[in-house]
Amino acid sequence: MNRSSEGYETAITTLLDLLVLRGLVLDRGIQGELCSRLLLTLARDKAVSSFVQVDPEEPKVPKVQPVSLDRFLQTFLEENLGISGEEKLRTEFLGTVSGIWINFTHFVQLTEPLDEVTPSFLCEAWSTGAAFQCAFLQPVIDGFLVGYAGNLKTKFDIRKLIIVAWQSKARRKAASGALGHALTSPPIAEECNGKTIRRKPDAPVILIDLAASAAFADNGGRVNLTHAAAKRSTGKKGEWQGYLGDGEQEEPIRYCLNIRGNELTTYPIISKVNAQFGQLFRRSLACAEPGFLRFLEAMDDAMESTIFLRI
């Protein structure tokens, strides 16, 4: 799909025609997560612009290679990440993530919720180019990318693998500040002298608030950046064991990139497939009258609470 914009145009049109517009993908939360995965995949493909000649008689093909997280995010959004002001914080953030590499070509759907991962799991994901969509009812996060916080030209160190977690929202009302404050990656669990030690690098997290249109009060834009430790949240699905607890290190101070909206002004990467993404967003995120959506979202809240109690 990365050979030309026509490849993405054809793929997304097929997705719309055969799945979304036929009503085979119905749940707004699931459709919001689908939109987020498509955006992340498009950003990765556009950030990796190198081509290689595999066959002298065939056209060059895109290389499958890692890309730095700062380049990925600047492709996903724009050079200044769409953040007005906050130049010092943004510069520090981009400097930090320039040393993190991501390497994914596809998403894998997990079948069970998780509250920790192992180094071997991350190593296999990195080696196979896998990113992850979390299981249904997974607390706190919806998916994650695997990153490597080290020099790719030196000996590979499995302990430098990290998680870049993301959460996607598909409601008209902007997510509360508490949601972003609670967002954190699951810890990495290692066996040491017969004991399990959980550690958590200070990896960034991303909140993709697709259906919200309100600007942030802090900077008047659609993207906001904070730098603080995650705050434990119990939520409607119960207390997640992915937060570090007693006897463990404290939750690290991490960057949280909070993104609102679903238009070209927020995501310049969709410029050549804007018509297809626009149709996908309209179908996925605005599938009911505003008055009805209030009741639908209230019902979703009640169902999440009921499901947790049943479990």
NUVEXLO-708761 format. One record per residue (C-alpha): chain; residue number from 1; x, y, z. Coordinates in Angstrom, 2 decimals. Example, Ala and Ser with C-alpha at 12.3 -4.5 7.8 and 13.67 -1.06 7.14 Angstrom:
REM residues 2
- A,1,12.30,-4.50,7.80
- A,2,13.67,-1.06,7.14
//
This chain:
REM residues 311
- A,1,0.00,0.00,0.00
- A,2,2.95,2.31,0.51
- A,3,4.04,2.41,-3.13
- A,4,1.58,5.20,-3.90
- A,5,-1.39,7.05,-2.43
- A,6,-3.64,5.00,-4.72
- A,7,-2.83,1.90,-2.69
- A,8,-4.24,3.40,0.51
- A,9,-7.17,4.90,-1.37
- A,10,-8.14,1.50,-2.76
- A,11,-7.63,-0.31,0.58
- A,12,-9.68,2.15,2.64
- A,13,-12.44,2.30,0.00
- A,14,-12.64,-1.50,0.11
- A,15,-12.82,-1.42,3.91
- A,16,-15.66,1.10,3.76
- A,17,-17.61,-0.70,1.07
- A,18,-17.29,-4.23,2.40
- A,19,-17.32,-3.74,6.18
- A,20,-18.17,-0.33,7.59
- A,21,-20.92,0.82,5.22
- A,22,-22.52,-2.62,5.27
- A,23,-22.83,-2.39,9.02
- A,24,-20.54,-5.30,9.82
- A,25,-18.52,-3.08,12.18
- A,26,-21.11,-1.53,14.48
- A,27,-19.75,-0.64,17.92
- A,28,-18.51,2.96,17.97
- A,29,-15.70,2.14,20.38
- A,30,-14.45,-0.65,18.12
- A,31,-14.74,1.61,15.07
- A,32,-12.83,4.33,16.90
- A,33,-10.04,1.86,17.63
- A,34,-10.07,0.82,13.96
- A,35,-9.69,4.48,12.90
- A,36,-6.78,4.89,15.32
- A,37,-5.00,1.80,13.99
- A,38,-5.41,3.02,10.41
- A,39,-4.00,6.44,11.31
- A,40,-1.03,4.92,13.16
- A,41,-0.33,2.54,10.29
- A,42,-0.54,5.33,7.72
- A,43,1.84,7.47,9.80
- A,44,4.33,4.63,10.05
- A,45,4.21,3.96,6.31
- A,46,4.65,7.63,5.45
- A,47,7.50,8.05,7.94
- A,48,9.46,5.21,6.30
- A,49,10.18,6.64,2.87
- A,50,13.16,4.50,1.84
- A,51,12.87,2.12,-1.10
- A,52,14.99,-0.84,-2.17
- A,53,15.56,-2.61,-5.51
- A,54,14.74,-6.29,-4.84
- A,55,14.52,-7.34,-8.50
- A,56,16.34,-5.39,-11.23
- A,57,13.39,-5.96,-13.54
- A,58,10.78,-4.81,-11.02
- A,59,10.02,-1.37,-9.49
- A,60,11.60,-0.45,-6.16
- A,61,9.60,-1.45,-3.07
- A,62,9.36,0.22,0.37
- A,63,11.88,-0.97,2.95
- A,64,10.67,-2.50,6.19
- A,65,12.79,-0.72,8.79
- A,66,12.55,0.95,12.20
- A,67,11.68,4.63,12.41
- A,68,12.45,7.04,15.24
- A,69,9.48,7.97,17.39
- A,70,9.96,11.70,16.85
- A,71,9.84,11.27,13.06
- A,72,6.80,9.01,13.39
- A,73,4.91,11.52,15.55
- A,74,5.86,14.48,13.36
- A,75,4.54,12.54,10.37
- A,76,1.43,11.54,12.32
- A,77,0.68,15.15,13.26
- A,78,3.08,17.83,11.95
- A,79,6.54,19.21,12.66
- A,80,5.47,21.06,15.82
- A,81,3.03,18.24,16.69
- A,82,0.13,20.70,16.34
- A,83,1.00,22.21,19.71
- A,84,0.70,25.97,20.05
- A,85,3.23,27.43,22.47
- A,86,4.90,25.18,25.04
- A,87,8.03,25.26,22.87
- A,88,10.41,24.21,25.66
- A,89,8.29,21.19,26.66
- A,90,7.79,20.17,23.02
- A,91,11.52,20.44,22.26
- A,92,12.42,18.35,25.31
- A,93,9.82,15.77,24.33
- A,94,11.03,15.48,20.73
- A,95,14.61,15.21,21.97
- A,96,13.64,12.37,24.30
- A,97,11.64,10.36,21.76
- A,98,14.29,10.83,19.04
- A,99,16.21,8.08,20.85
- A,100,13.26,5.65,20.70
- A,101,12.70,3.44,17.64
- A,102,9.48,1.71,16.65
- A,103,9.22,-1.20,14.26
- A,104,5.72,-2.34,13.29
- A,105,4.02,-3.33,10.07
- A,106,0.74,-4.76,11.37
- A,107,-1.52,-5.01,14.41
- A,108,-2.19,-8.20,16.38
- A,109,-5.48,-8.53,18.29
- A,110,-4.95,-9.79,21.85
- A,111,-7.61,-12.11,23.25
- A,112,-7.01,-11.63,26.98
- A,113,-6.56,-8.45,29.07
- A,114,-3.04,-7.92,30.37
- A,115,-1.48,-6.03,33.25
- A,116,2.18,-6.83,32.53
- A,117,4.39,-8.14,29.73
- A,118,7.68,-10.03,29.58
- A,119,10.89,-9.06,27.77
- A,120,10.58,-12.16,25.56
- A,121,7.08,-11.05,24.49
- A,122,8.42,-7.62,23.52
- A,123,11.40,-9.15,21.74
- A,124,9.18,-11.39,19.62
- A,125,6.91,-8.43,18.80
- A,126,9.87,-6.25,17.80
- A,127,11.35,-9.03,15.66
- A,128,8.11,-9.71,13.80
- A,129,6.99,-6.09,13.39
- A,130,3.87,-6.46,15.52
- A,131,1.89,-3.75,17.27
- A,132,-1.09,-4.65,19.45
- A,133,-4.79,-4.02,19.81
- A,134,-5.80,-4.97,23.34
- A,135,-8.60,-7.36,24.23
- A,136,-12.16,-6.18,24.72
- A,137,-12.63,-4.62,28.19
- A,138,-8.88,-4.14,28.68
- A,139,-8.53,-1.43,31.37
- A,140,-6.61,1.84,30.83
- A,141,-5.09,1.19,27.38
- A,142,-6.50,0.13,23.99
- A,143,-3.25,-0.87,22.33
- A,144,0.49,-0.35,22.22
- A,145,3.54,-0.16,20.01
- A,146,6.85,-1.77,20.94
- A,147,9.84,0.55,21.00
- A,148,13.59,0.24,21.42
- A,149,15.27,2.94,23.50
- A,150,18.82,2.36,22.33
- A,151,21.35,2.62,19.53
- A,152,20.42,0.28,16.67
- A,153,24.02,0.16,15.50
- A,154,25.30,-1.44,18.70
- A,155,24.62,-4.84,20.26
- A,156,20.90,-5.46,20.82
- A,157,19.86,-5.18,24.48
- A,158,16.52,-6.78,25.28
- A,159,16.18,-4.61,28.40
- A,160,15.92,-1.51,26.22
- A,161,12.61,-2.63,24.72
- A,162,9.72,-0.47,25.91
- A,163,5.98,-0.02,25.38
- A,164,4.34,3.05,23.83
- A,165,0.71,2.68,24.91
- A,166,-2.29,4.40,23.33
- A,167,-5.95,4.81,24.11
- A,168,-8.68,5.78,21.66
- A,169,-11.96,7.54,22.48
- A,170,-14.93,7.96,20.14
- A,171,-17.27,10.22,22.07
- A,172,-18.35,13.76,21.20
- A,173,-17.50,15.03,24.67
- A,174,-13.79,15.57,25.16
- A,175,-12.13,13.07,27.48
- A,176,-11.58,14.38,30.98
- A,177,-8.12,15.37,32.12
- A,178,-8.23,12.46,34.55
- A,179,-8.28,9.98,31.65
- A,180,-4.98,11.28,30.29
- A,181,-3.47,11.47,33.76
- A,182,-4.31,7.78,34.34
- A,183,-2.85,6.55,31.05
- A,184,0.32,4.47,31.43
- A,185,1.94,1.43,29.91
- A,186,1.88,-1.97,31.62
- A,187,5.08,-2.90,33.47
- A,188,7.71,-5.31,32.20
- A,189,7.99,-8.38,34.44
- A,190,11.36,-10.16,34.78
- A,191,12.48,-13.16,36.80
- A,192,15.40,-12.36,39.11
- A,193,16.72,-14.85,41.72
- A,194,13.40,-16.66,41.79
- A,195,11.37,-13.48,42.21
- A,196,9.34,-11.50,39.70
- A,197,10.52,-7.91,39.45
- A,198,8.31,-5.43,37.62
- A,199,9.83,-2.30,36.13
- A,200,8.42,0.46,33.98
- A,201,10.49,2.75,31.73
- A,202,9.34,6.35,31.35
- A,203,7.84,5.67,27.91
- A,204,5.37,8.17,26.40
- A,205,1.65,7.46,26.05
- A,206,-0.88,8.72,23.48
- A,207,-4.56,9.58,23.94
- A,208,-6.45,9.80,20.62
- A,209,-9.75,11.59,21.26
- A,210,-11.24,11.18,17.80
- A,211,-14.75,12.55,18.10
- A,212,-14.00,15.54,20.34
- A,213,-13.82,18.93,18.63
- A,214,-13.15,21.25,21.58
- A,215,-9.76,22.96,21.75
- A,216,-7.59,22.64,24.85
- A,217,-7.95,25.50,27.28
- A,218,-4.19,25.46,27.97
- A,219,-3.07,26.34,24.43
- A,220,-6.18,26.78,22.25
- A,221,-5.12,23.90,19.96
- A,222,-6.18,20.31,19.35
- A,223,-3.03,18.72,20.76
- A,224,-1.76,18.96,24.31
- A,225,1.40,17.62,25.95
- A,226,1.96,16.95,29.64
- A,227,4.90,15.55,31.61
- A,228,3.97,13.87,34.88
- A,229,3.63,10.51,36.57
- A,230,0.44,8.58,35.89
- A,231,-2.21,8.72,38.59
- A,232,-3.81,5.44,39.59
- A,233,-7.41,5.11,38.40
- A,234,-9.98,2.58,39.57
- A,235,-12.53,3.35,36.85
- A,236,-15.67,1.38,36.03
- A,237,-13.73,-1.73,35.07
- A,238,-11.99,-2.01,38.41
- A,239,-8.48,-1.30,39.58
- A,240,-5.90,-2.26,36.98
- A,241,-2.88,-4.22,38.17
- A,242,-0.72,-2.50,35.56
- A,243,0.05,0.33,37.98
- A,244,3.13,-0.16,40.13
- A,245,2.30,-0.83,43.76
- A,246,3.82,-1.31,47.19
- A,247,7.44,-2.46,47.17
- A,248,7.90,-1.51,43.52
- A,249,9.34,1.57,41.88
- A,250,7.06,4.59,41.70
- A,251,5.16,5.32,38.51
- A,252,7.70,7.06,36.25
- A,253,7.27,10.60,35.00
- A,254,6.17,10.15,31.40
- A,255,4.98,12.33,28.53
- A,256,1.31,12.14,27.56
- A,257,0.35,13.34,24.08
- A,258,-3.38,14.12,24.00
- A,259,-4.87,14.53,20.50
- A,260,-8.40,15.69,19.64
- A,261,-10.30,15.69,16.39
- A,262,-10.48,13.69,13.17
- A,263,-9.88,16.24,10.43
- A,264,-7.06,17.10,8.06
- A,265,-6.06,20.02,10.31
- A,266,-5.17,17.51,13.04
- A,267,-3.78,14.73,10.82
- A,268,-2.04,16.13,7.71
- A,269,-1.06,12.56,6.76
- A,270,-4.58,11.93,5.43
- A,271,-4.32,14.69,2.81
- A,272,-4.19,12.29,-0.16
- A,273,-6.91,10.02,1.23
- A,274,-8.98,12.68,2.96
- A,275,-12.20,11.74,1.17
- A,276,-11.95,8.11,2.29
- A,277,-10.95,8.95,5.86
- A,278,-13.66,11.62,6.02
- A,279,-16.29,9.07,5.06
- A,280,-14.86,6.56,7.52
- A,281,-14.86,9.12,10.35
- A,282,-18.40,10.27,9.59
- A,283,-19.70,6.72,9.54
- A,284,-17.74,5.54,12.57
- A,285,-17.95,8.54,14.87
- A,286,-21.17,10.33,14.00
- A,287,-23.50,7.44,13.33
- A,288,-26.44,8.85,15.28
- A,289,-28.20,12.13,15.97
- A,290,-26.51,14.24,18.70
- A,291,-29.56,14.02,20.95
- A,292,-29.58,10.24,20.72
- A,293,-25.83,9.98,21.30
- A,294,-26.25,11.34,24.84
- A,295,-28.46,8.37,25.71
- A,296,-26.22,5.93,23.81
- A,297,-23.12,7.05,25.71
- A,298,-24.98,6.87,29.03
- A,299,-26.04,3.33,28.15
- A,300,-22.42,2.42,27.31
- A,301,-21.34,3.64,30.76
- A,302,-24.03,1.60,32.46
- A,303,-23.18,-1.53,30.47
- A,304,-19.46,-1.27,31.27
- A,305,-20.26,-1.02,34.95
- A,306,-22.71,-3.95,34.79
- A,307,-20.25,-6.13,32.85
- A,308,-17.56,-5.54,35.44
- A,309,-19.88,-6.45,38.28
- A,310,-20.82,-9.69,36.52
- A,311,-17.16,-10.61,36.09
//
